[in-house]
């Protein structure tokens, strides 16, 4: 990457960070491209040249946020932590992201915006081999039921992800902490008690 490209990428990153910060503080609708430009110390024309319209910038911010979240998950999955701690940290990082991001930014994730849907699918496909490797490691270590295929577990993770995006945001209360612990219990052990024979 030459000097011009490096400066361009730095400007893009400043714009993304400024947009995310302002969207989280004021909401997407209340923030203008001019405000983002001022916060990022660039001209509105620069934003338009790099990202296009405000809706396109919002999509770009969301997609970048998701990509970065997945990169962090992969670092976690490749760490030396025990299997169950990795699952817990993955779960809590998802709920933490939902708590720290403006609801208006999460809405396109729950909608059928074709660009967002395609980006999410592409990101998921990109990291799916890492998830399968993680599941297989858990199976080898005795944490994952050998009678359940990796594909079914991936489907389960997808369902959990979709449901957790729609449940009440965790607010730090004792009730939210209890529900989080109980959800983790269900993730690890299910909700049925195995009958003794």
N, CA and C atoms as a LAMMPS dump frame, in Angstrom:
ITEM: TIMESTEP
0
ITEM: NUMBER OF ATOMS
591
ITEM: BOX BOUNDS ff ff ff
-5.0000000000000000e+02 5.0000000000000000e+02
-5.0000000000000000e+02 5.0000000000000000e+02
-5.0000000000000000e+02 5.0000000000000000e+02
ITEM: ATOMS id mol type element x y z
1 1 1 N 0.852 -1.184 0
2 1 2 C 0 0 0
3 1 3 C 0.891 1.237 0
4 2 1 N 0.678 2.102 -0.981
5 2 2 C 1.485 3.321 -1.052
6 2 3 C 0.945 4.377 -0.087
7 3 1 N 1.643 5.514 -0.014
8 3 2 C 1.269 6.563 0.94
9 3 3 C -0.129 7.105 0.723
10 4 1 N -0.513 7.289 -0.546
11 4 2 C -1.853 7.811 -0.853
12 4 3 C -2.935 6.841 -0.372
13 5 1 N -2.735 5.552 -0.665
14 5 2 C -3.717 4.545 -0.239
15 5 3 C -3.805 4.473 1.283
16 6 1 N -2.663 4.573 1.946
17 6 2 C -2.651 4.53 3.412
18 6 3 C -3.427 5.713 3.986
19 7 1 N -3.214 6.91 3.422
20 7 2 C -3.951 8.092 3.901
21 7 3 C -5.451 7.943 3.639
22 8 1 N -5.795 7.383 2.488
23 8 2 C -7.208 7.159 2.157
24 8 3 C -7.851 6.224 3.17
25 9 1 N -7.172 5.124 3.481
26 9 2 C -7.716 4.162 4.452
27 9 3 C -7.842 4.791 5.835
28 10 1 N -6.883 5.63 6.213
29 10 2 C -6.965 6.308 7.511
30 10 3 C -8.167 7.245 7.557
31 11 1 N -8.418 7.962 6.461
32 11 2 C -9.586 8.851 6.404
33 11 3 C -10.876 8.043 6.5
34 12 1 N -10.939 6.941 5.767
35 12 2 C -12.14 6.092 5.811
36 12 3 C -12.394 5.594 7.231
37 13 1 N -11.327 5.191 7.897
38 13 2 C -11.47 4.699 9.273
39 13 3 C -11.947 5.812 10.197
40 14 1 N -11.42 7.02 10.042
41 14 2 C -11.876 8.158 10.855
42 14 3 C -13.355 8.429 10.612
43 15 1 N -13.775 8.344 9.361
44 15 2 C -15.183 8.576 9.024
45 15 3 C -16.059 7.504 9.659
46 16 1 N -15.647 6.24 9.545
47 16 2 C -16.435 5.144 10.143
48 16 3 C -16.558 5.321 11.65
49 17 1 N -15.432 5.626 12.299
50 17 2 C -15.451 5.798 13.759
51 17 3 C -16.316 6.984 14.162
52 18 1 N -16.179 8.084 13.442
53 18 2 C -16.984 9.273 13.746
54 18 3 C -18.463 8.968 13.561
55 19 1 N -18.801 8.29 12.469
56 19 2 C -20.204 7.953 12.199
57 19 3 C -20.76 7.057 13.299
58 20 1 N -20.024 6.015 13.664
59 20 2 C -20.503 5.094 14.696
60 20 3 C -20.687 5.817 16.024
61 21 1 N -19.725 6.642 16.388
62 21 2 C -19.811 7.392 17.644
63 21 3 C -21.036 8.308 17.66
64 22 1 N -21.236 9.047 16.582
65 22 2 C -22.378 9.972 16.52
66 22 3 C -23.705 9.228 16.418
67 23 1 N -23.755 8.146 15.657
68 23 2 C -24.988 7.356 15.556
69 23 3 C -25.375 6.806 16.923
70 24 1 N -24.376 6.31 17.67
71 24 2 C -24.664 5.764 18.997
72 24 3 C -25.116 6.849 19.967
73 25 1 N -24.561 8.04 19.816
74 25 2 C -24.886 9.126 20.742
75 25 3 C -26.235 9.765 20.43
76 26 1 N -26.516 10.024 19.144
77 26 2 C -27.69 10.809 18.772
78 26 3 C -28.738 10.033 17.972
79 27 1 N -28.394 8.853 17.491
80 27 2 C -29.304 8.113 16.619
81 27 3 C -29.01 8.429 15.162
82 28 1 N -29.276 7.485 14.3
83 28 2 C -28.943 7.623 12.882
84 28 3 C -29.677 8.795 12.243
85 29 1 N -30.959 8.924 12.537
86 29 2 C -31.777 9.953 11.875
87 29 3 C -31.336 11.373 12.21
88 30 1 N -30.826 11.586 13.416
89 30 2 C -30.495 12.945 13.862
90 30 3 C -29.099 13.401 13.444
91 31 1 N -28.323 12.507 12.848
92 31 2 C -26.944 12.842 12.49
93 31 3 C -26.859 13.076 10.982
94 32 1 N -26.25 14.191 10.61
95 32 2 C -26.091 14.508 9.182
96 32 3 C -24.678 14.151 8.714
97 33 1 N -24.524 14.047 7.402
98 33 2 C -23.186 13.818 6.844
99 33 3 C -22.253 14.975 7.195
100 34 1 N -22.794 16.189 7.26
101 34 2 C -21.972 17.351 7.622
102 34 3 C -21.421 17.207 9.04
103 35 1 N -22.248 16.703 9.974
104 35 2 C -21.78 16.501 11.35
105 35 3 C -20.697 15.422 11.4
106 36 1 N -20.914 14.359 10.644
107 36 2 C -19.911 13.284 10.603
108 36 3 C -18.606 13.825 10.022
109 37 1 N -18.717 14.595 8.95
110 37 2 C -17.528 15.173 8.312
111 37 3 C -16.759 16.051 9.296
112 38 1 N -17.483 16.886 10.029
113 38 2 C -16.838 17.773 11.005
114 38 3 C -16.137 16.955 12.09
115 39 1 N -16.829 15.929 12.594
116 39 2 C -16.273 15.083 13.651
117 39 3 C -15.041 14.309 13.16
118 40 1 N -15.069 13.896 11.889
119 40 2 C -13.955 13.126 11.315
120 40 3 C -12.865 14.018 10.73
121 41 1 N -13.124 15.341 10.738
122 41 2 C -12.18 16.32 10.193
123 41 3 C -11.897 16.076 8.709
124 42 1 N -12.995 15.853 7.964
125 42 2 C -12.927 15.728 6.506
126 42 3 C -14.075 16.549 5.925
127 43 1 N -14.116 16.685 4.623
128 43 2 C -15.226 17.414 4.001
129 43 3 C -16.385 16.454 3.716
130 44 1 N -17.627 16.961 3.674
131 44 2 C -18.762 16.11 3.3
132 44 3 C -18.565 15.459 1.929
133 45 1 N -17.886 16.156 1.023
134 45 2 C -17.618 15.596 -0.31
135 45 3 C -16.742 14.344 -0.197
136 46 1 N -15.792 14.367 0.73
137 46 2 C -14.926 13.199 0.948
138 46 3 C -15.765 11.998 1.365
139 47 1 N -16.708 12.214 2.277
140 47 2 C -17.584 11.118 2.705
141 47 3 C -18.366 10.595 1.51
142 48 1 N -18.927 11.502 0.733
143 48 2 C -19.716 11.094 -0.432
144 48 3 C -18.847 10.315 -1.424
145 49 1 N -17.627 10.774 -1.652
146 49 2 C -16.729 10.087 -2.593
147 49 3 C -16.361 8.681 -2.121
148 50 1 N -16.173 8.506 -0.812
149 50 2 C -15.762 7.201 -0.29
150 50 3 C -16.939 6.254 -0.054
151 51 1 N -18.053 6.809 0.42
152 51 2 C -19.15 5.947 0.869
153 51 3 C -20.474 6.18 0.149
154 52 1 N -20.629 7.283 -0.528
155 52 2 C -21.898 7.583 -1.186
156 52 3 C -22.846 8.297 -0.237
157 53 1 N -24.1 7.911 -0.272
158 53 2 C -25.139 8.568 0.521
159 53 3 C -25.086 8.135 1.984
160 54 1 N -25.863 8.807 2.805
161 54 2 C -25.92 8.455 4.227
162 54 3 C -26.388 7.011 4.432
163 55 1 N -27.461 6.536 3.764
164 55 2 C -27.837 5.124 3.94
165 55 3 C -26.713 4.157 3.555
166 56 1 N -25.94 4.513 2.539
167 56 2 C -24.816 3.653 2.154
168 56 3 C -23.732 3.667 3.234
169 57 1 N -23.504 4.826 3.844
170 57 2 C -22.535 4.914 4.936
171 57 3 C -23.009 4.088 6.128
172 58 1 N -24.304 4.171 6.449
173 58 2 C -24.853 3.382 7.563
174 58 3 C -24.614 1.899 7.299
175 59 1 N -24.918 1.436 6.089
176 59 2 C -24.689 0.023 5.751
177 59 3 C -23.214 -0.333 5.915
178 60 1 N -22.354 0.542 5.431
179 60 2 C -20.916 0.277 5.516
180 60 3 C -20.459 0.186 6.976
181 61 1 N -20.961 1.074 7.819
182 61 2 C -20.609 1.049 9.243
183 61 3 C -21.07 -0.266 9.868
184 62 1 N -22.287 -0.695 9.555
185 62 2 C -22.819 -1.946 10.107
186 62 3 C -21.978 -3.13 9.654
187 63 1 N -21.692 -3.193 8.365
188 63 2 C -20.932 -4.325 7.824
189 63 3 C -19.528 -4.36 8.419
190 64 1 N -18.891 -3.212 8.544
191 64 2 C -17.555 -3.148 9.146
192 64 3 C -17.603 -3.585 10.608
193 65 1 N -18.632 -3.141 11.323
194 65 2 C -18.799 -3.513 12.73
195 65 3 C -18.944 -5.037 12.861
196 66 1 N -19.734 -5.647 11.987
197 66 2 C -19.926 -7.099 12.024
198 66 3 C -18.634 -7.839 11.69
199 67 1 N -17.934 -7.361 10.684
200 67 2 C -16.669 -7.997 10.292
201 67 3 C -15.674 -7.947 11.452
202 68 1 N -15.574 -6.795 12.103
203 68 2 C -14.654 -6.661 13.238
204 68 3 C -15.075 -7.555 14.401
205 69 1 N -16.38 -7.664 14.634
206 69 2 C -16.874 -8.534 15.709
207 69 3 C -16.504 -9.986 15.428
208 70 1 N -16.641 -10.41 14.178
209 70 2 C -16.27 -11.785 13.828
210 70 3 C -14.769 -12.002 13.944
211 71 1 N -13.981 -11.024 13.558
212 71 2 C -12.529 -11.162 13.702
213 71 3 C -12.152 -11.339 15.171
214 72 1 N -12.828 -10.597 16.055
215 72 2 C -12.573 -10.74 17.493
216 72 3 C -12.988 -12.124 17.981
217 73 1 N -14.105 -12.633 17.456
218 73 2 C -14.545 -13.979 17.843
219 73 3 C -13.526 -15.031 17.417
220 74 1 N -12.984 -14.882 16.226
221 74 2 C -12.011 -15.863 15.739
222 74 3 C -10.755 -15.841 16.604
223 75 1 N -10.294 -14.66 16.992
224 75 2 C -9.151 -14.566 17.91
225 75 3 C -9.483 -15.308 19.201
226 76 1 N -10.705 -15.12 19.696
227 76 2 C -11.149 -15.811 20.906
228 76 3 C -11.151 -17.323 20.693
229 77 1 N -11.712 -17.783 19.572
230 77 2 C -11.802 -19.22 19.307
231 77 3 C -10.428 -19.859 19.19
232 78 1 N -9.445 -19.107 18.744
233 78 2 C -8.093 -19.642 18.581
234 78 3 C -7.247 -19.484 19.845
235 79 1 N -7.833 -18.899 20.882
236 79 2 C -7.089 -18.683 22.129
237 79 3 C -6.952 -19.995 22.898
238 80 1 N -6.193 -19.952 23.988
239 80 2 C -5.963 -21.145 24.81
240 80 3 C -6.981 -21.309 25.931
241 81 1 N -8.032 -20.503 25.935
242 81 2 C -9.061 -20.632 26.972
243 81 3 C -9.772 -21.971 26.844
244 82 1 N -10.312 -22.49 27.951
245 82 2 C -11.115 -23.713 27.872
246 82 3 C -12.344 -23.503 26.979
247 83 1 N -12.824 -24.588 26.395
248 83 2 C -13.927 -24.549 25.435
249 83 3 C -15.144 -23.813 25.983
250 84 1 N -15.579 -24.169 27.2
251 84 2 C -16.8 -23.56 27.744
252 84 3 C -16.631 -22.055 27.993
253 85 1 N -15.41 -21.62 28.333
254 85 2 C -15.172 -20.181 28.516
255 85 3 C -15.265 -19.439 27.189
256 86 1 N -14.807 -20.08 26.124
257 86 2 C -14.911 -19.459 24.8
258 86 3 C -16.382 -19.255 24.425
259 87 1 N -17.213 -20.27 24.691
260 87 2 C -18.647 -20.158 24.387
261 87 3 C -19.252 -19.005 25.185
262 88 1 N -18.945 -18.958 26.481
263 88 2 C -19.472 -17.881 27.333
264 88 3 C -19.064 -16.513 26.805
265 89 1 N -17.783 -16.363 26.494
266 89 2 C -17.291 -15.069 26.019
267 89 3 C -17.926 -14.692 24.684
268 90 1 N -18.143 -15.665 23.804
269 90 2 C -18.824 -15.38 22.535
270 90 3 C -20.236 -14.871 22.795
271 91 1 N -20.934 -15.541 23.701
272 91 2 C -22.311 -15.162 24.012
273 91 3 C -22.356 -13.761 24.609
274 92 1 N -21.482 -13.5 25.579
275 92 2 C -21.486 -12.199 26.24
276 92 3 C -21.023 -11.087 25.304
277 93 1 N -20.118 -11.391 24.378
278 93 2 C -19.68 -10.341 23.444
279 93 3 C -20.823 -9.942 22.522
280 94 1 N -21.693 -10.895 22.173
281 94 2 C -22.848 -10.577 21.331
282 94 3 C -23.827 -9.69 22.077
283 95 1 N -24.136 -10.032 23.341
284 95 2 C -25.078 -9.216 24.104
285 95 3 C -24.47 -7.853 24.425
286 96 1 N -23.155 -7.823 24.654
287 96 2 C -22.487 -6.548 24.935
288 96 3 C -22.545 -5.635 23.713
289 97 1 N -22.351 -6.206 22.529
290 97 2 C -22.437 -5.391 21.316
291 97 3 C -23.844 -4.823 21.177
292 98 1 N -24.858 -5.653 21.456
293 98 2 C -26.242 -5.183 21.348
294 98 3 C -26.514 -4.057 22.339
295 99 1 N -25.885 -4.127 23.523
296 99 2 C -26.089 -3.087 24.53
297 99 3 C -25.404 -1.779 24.147
298 100 1 N -24.289 -1.871 23.442
299 100 2 C -23.464 -0.692 23.181
300 100 3 C -23.673 -0.062 21.811
301 101 1 N -24.615 -0.585 21.06
302 101 2 C -24.858 -0.062 19.716
303 101 3 C -26.27 0.497 19.654
304 102 1 N -26.407 1.643 19
305 102 2 C -27.719 2.284 18.863
306 102 3 C -28.713 1.326 18.21
307 103 1 N -29.945 1.244 18.751
308 103 2 C -30.953 0.352 18.172
309 103 3 C -31.168 0.584 16.68
310 104 1 N -31.048 1.835 16.237
311 104 2 C -31.231 2.131 14.813
312 104 3 C -30.188 1.442 13.941
313 105 1 N -29.009 1.169 14.506
314 105 2 C -27.993 0.461 13.733
315 105 3 C -28.286 -1.03 13.691
316 106 1 N -28.955 -1.539 14.722
317 106 2 C -29.274 -2.963 14.741
318 106 3 C -30.499 -3.288 13.893
319 107 1 N -31.384 -2.32 13.711
320 107 2 C -32.615 -2.576 12.953
321 107 3 C -32.358 -3.135 11.559
322 108 1 N -31.39 -2.582 10.786
323 108 2 C -31.155 -3.168 9.464
324 108 3 C -30.711 -4.629 9.524
325 109 1 N -30.079 -5.03 10.637
326 109 2 C -29.678 -6.427 10.78
327 109 3 C -30.898 -7.325 10.9
328 110 1 N -31.963 -6.789 11.504
329 110 2 C -33.173 -7.571 11.718
330 110 3 C -34.139 -7.433 10.551
331 111 1 N -33.854 -6.517 9.647
332 111 2 C -34.729 -6.307 8.495
333 111 3 C -34.247 -7.173 7.342
334 112 1 N -34.832 -6.944 6.198
335 112 2 C -34.431 -7.71 5.021
336 112 3 C -33.665 -6.848 4.032
337 113 1 N -32.871 -5.908 4.527
338 113 2 C -32.04 -5.085 3.653
339 113 3 C -31.127 -6.034 2.869
340 114 1 N -31.286 -6.105 1.545
341 114 2 C -30.542 -7.097 0.766
342 114 3 C -29.025 -6.983 0.899
343 115 1 N -28.51 -5.761 0.974
344 115 2 C -27.056 -5.592 1.111
345 115 3 C -26.56 -6.123 2.451
346 116 1 N -27.322 -5.841 3.511
347 116 2 C -26.936 -6.318 4.847
348 116 3 C -27.04 -7.838 4.898
349 117 1 N -28.144 -8.382 4.387
350 117 2 C -28.346 -9.837 4.392
351 117 3 C -27.2 -10.521 3.644
352 118 1 N -26.856 -10.012 2.469
353 118 2 C -25.766 -10.594 1.676
354 118 3 C -24.441 -10.49 2.42
355 119 1 N -24.177 -9.331 3.025
356 119 2 C -22.923 -9.14 3.764
357 119 3 C -22.837 -10.09 4.948
358 120 1 N -23.936 -10.241 5.69
359 120 2 C -23.946 -11.149 6.845
360 120 3 C -23.683 -12.579 6.378
361 121 1 N -24.338 -12.986 5.293
362 121 2 C -24.128 -14.341 4.764
363 121 3 C -22.678 -14.541 4.333
364 122 1 N -22.101 -13.544 3.671
365 122 2 C -20.706 -13.649 3.225
366 122 3 C -19.741 -13.729 4.402
367 123 1 N -19.981 -12.908 5.415
368 123 2 C -19.128 -12.935 6.607
369 123 3 C -19.241 -14.292 7.289
370 124 1 N -20.461 -14.78 7.422
371 124 2 C -20.674 -16.071 8.084
372 124 3 C -19.971 -17.187 7.31
373 125 1 N -20.124 -17.189 5.974
374 125 2 C -19.463 -18.216 5.148
375 125 3 C -17.94 -18.137 5.287
376 126 1 N -17.44 -16.916 5.363
377 126 2 C -15.994 -16.709 5.482
378 126 3 C -15.44 -17.349 6.755
379 127 1 N -16.2 -17.233 7.848
380 127 2 C -15.707 -17.723 9.138
381 127 3 C -16.265 -19.088 9.532
382 128 1 N -17.13 -19.651 8.71
383 128 2 C -17.73 -20.953 9.027
384 128 3 C -16.684 -22.053 9.248
385 129 1 N -15.617 -22.139 8.429
386 129 2 C -14.608 -23.175 8.693
387 129 3 C -13.994 -23.066 10.093
388 130 1 N -13.784 -21.832 10.568
389 130 2 C -13.245 -21.644 11.923
390 130 3 C -14.231 -22.149 12.973
391 131 1 N -15.52 -21.883 12.754
392 131 2 C -16.536 -22.358 13.698
393 131 3 C -16.592 -23.88 13.716
394 132 1 N -16.528 -24.487 12.535
395 132 2 C -16.559 -25.955 12.465
396 132 3 C -15.342 -26.533 13.171
397 133 1 N -14.183 -25.93 12.957
398 133 2 C -12.969 -26.385 13.635
399 133 3 C -13.121 -26.275 15.153
400 134 1 N -13.719 -25.174 15.61
401 134 2 C -13.972 -24.968 17.036
402 134 3 C -14.894 -26.06 17.586
403 135 1 N -15.961 -26.357 16.857
404 135 2 C -16.903 -27.398 17.288
405 135 3 C -16.204 -28.752 17.348
406 136 1 N -15.405 -29.057 16.333
407 136 2 C -14.697 -30.342 16.305
408 136 3 C -13.696 -30.449 17.46
409 137 1 N -13.038 -29.341 17.783
410 137 2 C -12.131 -29.335 18.936
411 137 3 C -12.916 -29.622 20.21
412 138 1 N -14.073 -28.978 20.358
413 138 2 C -14.927 -29.233 21.515
414 138 3 C -15.381 -30.679 21.58
415 139 1 N -15.661 -31.263 20.431
416 139 2 C -16.065 -32.671 20.379
417 139 3 C -14.897 -33.56 20.814
418 140 1 N -13.688 -33.269 20.291
419 140 2 C -12.498 -34.048 20.644
420 140 3 C -12.188 -33.963 22.138
421 141 1 N -12.493 -32.803 22.745
422 141 2 C -12.219 -32.611 24.171
423 141 3 C -13.349 -33.125 25.059
424 142 1 N -14.41 -33.651 24.453
425 142 2 C -15.508 -34.225 25.219
426 142 3 C -16.589 -33.242 25.636
427 143 1 N -16.561 -32.021 25.12
428 143 2 C -17.574 -31.025 25.471
429 143 3 C -18.81 -31.098 24.581
430 144 1 N -18.635 -31.534 23.347
431 144 2 C -19.725 -31.52 22.372
432 144 3 C -20.237 -32.937 22.166
433 145 1 N -21.541 -33.074 22.203
434 145 2 C -22.203 -34.361 22.009
435 145 3 C -21.797 -34.955 20.661
436 146 1 N -21.198 -36.155 20.663
437 146 2 C -20.773 -36.75 19.395
438 146 3 C -21.948 -37.148 18.498
439 147 1 N -23.15 -37.216 19.063
440 147 2 C -24.328 -37.588 18.288
441 147 3 C -24.966 -36.428 17.541
442 148 1 N -24.409 -35.215 17.692
443 148 2 C -24.971 -34.038 17.024
444 148 3 C -23.94 -33.533 16.011
445 149 1 N -24.351 -33.409 14.761
446 149 2 C -23.419 -32.999 13.702
447 149 3 C -23.012 -31.533 13.86
448 150 1 N -21.87 -31.205 13.284
449 150 2 C -21.39 -29.816 13.297
450 150 3 C -22.369 -28.896 12.58
451 151 1 N -22.987 -29.393 11.492
452 151 2 C -23.95 -28.587 10.743
453 151 3 C -25.155 -28.227 11.607
454 152 1 N -25.624 -29.179 12.405
455 152 2 C -26.768 -28.918 13.285
456 152 3 C -26.385 -27.925 14.377
457 153 1 N -25.177 -28.035 14.882
458 153 2 C -24.715 -27.09 15.905
459 153 3 C -24.601 -25.688 15.309
460 154 1 N -24.116 -25.581 14.069
461 154 2 C -24.063 -24.274 13.403
462 154 3 C -25.465 -23.7 13.24
463 155 1 N -26.427 -24.549 12.891
464 155 2 C -27.819 -24.103 12.785
465 155 3 C -28.307 -23.6 14.144
466 156 1 N -27.959 -24.313 15.207
467 156 2 C -28.329 -23.916 16.568
468 156 3 C -27.733 -22.544 16.905
469 157 1 N -26.445 -22.341 16.572
470 157 2 C -25.811 -21.038 16.808
471 157 3 C -26.529 -19.932 16.045
472 158 1 N -26.935 -20.228 14.807
473 158 2 C -27.652 -19.24 13.992
474 158 3 C -28.974 -18.871 14.647
475 159 1 N -29.697 -19.878 15.124
476 159 2 C -30.979 -19.627 15.801
477 159 3 C -30.746 -18.787 17.052
478 160 1 N -29.74 -19.146 17.841
479 160 2 C -29.419 -18.379 19.055
480 160 3 C -29.1 -16.932 18.719
481 161 1 N -28.313 -16.741 17.666
482 161 2 C -27.923 -15.385 17.255
483 161 3 C -29.158 -14.569 16.891
484 162 1 N -30.063 -15.178 16.125
485 162 2 C -31.261 -14.46 15.691
486 162 3 C -32.176 -14.148 16.869
487 163 1 N -32.324 -15.098 17.775
488 163 2 C -33.189 -14.883 18.936
489 163 3 C -32.575 -13.853 19.873
490 164 1 N -31.264 -13.957 20.12
491 164 2 C -30.636 -13.025 21.065
492 164 3 C -30.673 -11.597 20.544
493 165 1 N -30.716 -11.427 19.224
494 165 2 C -30.811 -10.076 18.663
495 165 3 C -32.189 -9.468 18.899
496 166 1 N -33.185 -10.31 19.164
497 166 2 C -34.553 -9.815 19.302
498 166 3 C -35.03 -9.723 20.749
499 167 1 N -34.305 -10.339 21.683
500 167 2 C -34.772 -10.302 23.066
501 167 3 C -34.473 -8.951 23.688
502 168 1 N -35.101 -8.715 24.836
503 168 2 C -34.918 -7.452 25.561
504 168 3 C -33.433 -7.22 25.807
505 169 1 N -33.022 -6.015 25.559
506 169 2 C -31.615 -5.683 25.756
507 169 3 C -31.239 -5.861 27.225
508 170 1 N -30.046 -6.388 27.459
509 170 2 C -29.575 -6.582 28.819
510 170 3 C -29.195 -5.23 29.401
511 171 1 N -29.773 -4.915 30.555
512 171 2 C -29.616 -3.572 31.108
513 171 3 C -28.738 -3.52 32.355
514 172 1 N -28.068 -4.622 32.686
515 172 2 C -27.193 -4.615 33.843
516 172 3 C -27.906 -4.877 35.159
517 173 1 N -29.231 -5.072 35.11
518 173 2 C -29.989 -5.317 36.333
519 173 3 C -29.761 -6.744 36.82
520 174 1 N -30.184 -6.989 38.054
521 174 2 C -30.072 -8.329 38.626
522 174 3 C -30.893 -9.329 37.811
523 175 1 N -32.06 -8.893 37.359
524 175 2 C -32.921 -9.749 36.531
525 175 3 C -32.223 -10.117 35.217
526 176 1 N -31.602 -9.14 34.581
527 176 2 C -30.893 -9.402 33.323
528 176 3 C -29.718 -10.349 33.555
529 177 1 N -29.005 -10.172 34.67
530 177 2 C -27.881 -11.055 34.995
531 177 3 C -28.373 -12.485 35.217
532 178 1 N -29.51 -12.625 35.92
533 178 2 C -30.081 -13.956 36.153
534 178 3 C -30.461 -14.607 34.831
535 179 1 N -31.133 -13.839 33.956
536 179 2 C -31.537 -14.395 32.666
537 179 3 C -30.322 -14.797 31.832
538 180 1 N -29.28 -14.009 31.901
539 180 2 C -28.064 -14.335 31.157
540 180 3 C -27.471 -15.646 31.654
541 181 1 N -27.386 -15.819 32.982
542 181 2 C -26.863 -17.073 33.545
543 181 3 C -27.723 -18.252 33.116
544 182 1 N -29.046 -18.061 33.153
545 182 2 C -29.948 -19.15 32.778
546 182 3 C -29.837 -19.487 31.296
547 183 1 N -29.683 -18.469 30.459
548 183 2 C -29.492 -18.732 29.029
549 183 3 C -28.203 -19.52 28.796
550 184 1 N -27.148 -19.174 29.523
551 184 2 C -25.897 -19.918 29.388
552 184 3 C -26.084 -21.365 29.832
553 185 1 N -26.855 -21.571 30.88
554 185 2 C -27.146 -22.929 31.353
555 185 3 C -27.848 -23.725 30.249
556 186 1 N -28.813 -23.093 29.59
557 186 2 C -29.536 -23.765 28.506
558 186 3 C -28.602 -24.032 27.327
559 187 1 N -27.732 -23.074 27.007
560 187 2 C -26.783 -23.272 25.906
561 187 3 C -25.913 -24.493 26.177
562 188 1 N -25.425 -24.621 27.42
563 188 2 C -24.519 -25.723 27.731
564 188 3 C -25.228 -27.051 27.962
565 189 1 N -26.358 -27.017 28.637
566 189 2 C -26.938 -28.275 29.11
567 189 3 C -28.375 -28.508 28.674
568 190 1 N -28.982 -27.57 27.963
569 190 2 C -30.39 -27.715 27.604
570 190 3 C -31.264 -27.379 28.798
571 191 1 N -32.552 -27.616 28.655
572 191 2 C -33.452 -27.291 29.759
573 191 3 C -34.172 -28.518 30.303
574 192 1 N -33.915 -29.678 29.731
575 192 2 C -34.541 -30.897 30.232
576 192 3 C -33.6 -31.614 31.184
577 193 1 N -34.171 -32.172 32.232
578 193 2 C -33.402 -32.986 33.161
579 193 3 C -33.46 -34.412 32.642
580 194 1 N -32.292 -35.036 32.475
581 194 2 C -32.287 -36.413 31.992
582 194 3 C -32.819 -37.321 33.091
583 195 1 N -33.792 -38.187 32.746
584 195 2 C -34.335 -39.08 33.773
585 195 3 C -33.281 -40.089 34.215
586 196 1 N -33.266 -40.381 35.515
587 196 2 C -32.324 -41.393 36.004
588 196 3 C -32.912 -42.762 35.713
589 197 1 N -32.048 -43.683 35.382
590 197 2 C -32.536 -45.03 35.018
591 197 3 C -32.21 -46.011 36.094
